[in-house]
Amino acid sequence: MCDDKGGNAKEVCMTEAKSAHTKALADAKMNKKVGEARMDAADDKRDADYKIATQKCDSLAGDAKSACVSAAKARFGKS
């Protein structure tokens, strides 16, 4: 794209292309980190909700408690 130009115009074109490339890489890295942060936050929320659900099960006894804990494990993906 910049090969058709000469002199200063070519240098400016090359600098703009390198700048666009650097910006694109930075945006990609930022989006990756944001995605990872969102996944971590979702995991933290799921863990907190699971703890609440199991604490609610503590008020039950016997088979009802076992069923409650099993349901909480299934709901929040715990094994």
Residue, then its C-alpha position, 0 to 999 in steps of 0.5 A: m500500500c505504501d510502496d506506490k508512494g515515495g519520499n516523505a509520503k511513504e515514510v508517513c504511510m509506513t508510520e501510520a501503518k505501524s501505528a495502526h498495527t500497534k493499536a490493533l494489538a493493544d486492543a486485542k490484548m485489552n479485550k483478552k484481559v477484559g474477557e478473562a476478568r469477566m470470566d473470573a468475576a463470573d466464577d467468583k459470583r457463582d462460588a458466592d451463590y453456591k456458598i449461600a445455597t449450601q448454607k440455606c441447606d444447613s437448616l434442613a435435615g436428612d434427605a431434604k438436606s441431601a437433596c438440597v445440597s445435590a440441587a445446589k451442586a447441580r445448579f452451580g456446576k460443583s461436583 
